[in-house]
Amino acid sequence: MKTPIASGHLNRRTALAALAGLPALAGCLSASAEAPTSPVAAPLASWNESASKQAITDFLGRVTREGGSDYVEPAERIAVFDNDGTLWTEHPMYVQLAFVLDRVKALAPMHPEWKNKQPFQAVLDGDMTALAASGERGMMELVMVTHAGMTSAEFAAIVSQWLATARHPRFKRPYIELVYQPMIELLGYLRANGFKTFIVSGGGVEFMRPWTNRVYGVPPEQVVGSSIKTRFEMRDGRPELLRLAQMNFIDDKAGKPVGINEYIGRRPIAAFGNSDGDLEMLQWTTMSAGARLGLIVHHTDAEREYAYDRNTIFGRLDKALDAAVANNWAIMDMKRDWKVIFPFELG
């Protein structure tokens, strides 16, 4: 790539509107008068002893202690997680955007006209400034060419094949190896304590479902994401779902509580995010009665991963960072709070 995407030209909603087609510490974390009974074993081996880890274990102790004032029945123990930047890396660009660019390059031999047609030319030339200049219209054109006009099964196979071969430009590893080990442990810790864990992401739902169970232990029916429209068809006597070149739902910002309500049907009591795109999900989860947990993953480790917050294109954390302080959400400092970041660091 020749130049980075210029700030302000390709904002998160623009990117997610496109990526969708390719497709949030509650205020109730004050210590109780007596120490809560310890919940099911808290391995969290990759977490240093810190305020954020204490917030998690205290919360679990309160909501799982039968007879306690904050006890929550297992059926109501719903936890929601953003994906990009919360469960896996999102820099130097969203993984799904990298997928889009690679798909354009893979399809280019069948479209020689793309060499002189934007935004395809920008992708083929590695000119991210020109790509950003194409705006939402250009991104959507790339999306529809590379992600519509096929069945859902065909798209899932393409995603799986790409994830098996694509490598992160910095770490030179498959993207599914760049998931956060401490968050994998947190997912397991919650489930061991009777929680049902959901992914609620701005990314494409059908981009995530082929691999989330294998990587996170989150089955496809517990993944909420952005989507394009599909249509039922009979093809050669077989029923298929065809992906159409039309947006259906964008699961970002204010769309996340809507998606949670429509697809989960229960208000979460714990939410985990890392960006302004998760603000409304955190608000919806934590601003209600009872024990609630909200946690922000703050990227502060440029050496082991990346350091960014207010001034970034991908995963901007500005309004949500201020809201975390105002609402007493836990802010997890990646550099300070995590012993390791990726599973491969465990050897």
Secondary structure, DSSP 8 states (H G I E B T S, - for coil): --B---TTTS-HHHHHHHHHH-----TT----SS-----S----TTB-SSHHHHHHHHHHHHHHSTTSTT---GGG-EEEE--BTTTB---SS-HHHHHHHHHHHHHGGG-GGGGGSTTHHHHHHTBHHHHHHTHHHHHHHHHHHHHSSSBHHHHHHHHHHHHHH---TTT-S-GGG-B-HHHHHHHHHHHHTT-EEEEEEEEEHHHHTTTHHHHHS--GGGEEEEEEEEEEEEETTEEEEEEEEEEEE--STTHHHHHHHHHT-S--SEEEE-SGGGHHHHHHHHSSSS--EEEEEE-B-TTTS-B-SSS-SSS--SHHHHHHHHTT-EEEEHHHHBS-SSGGGG-
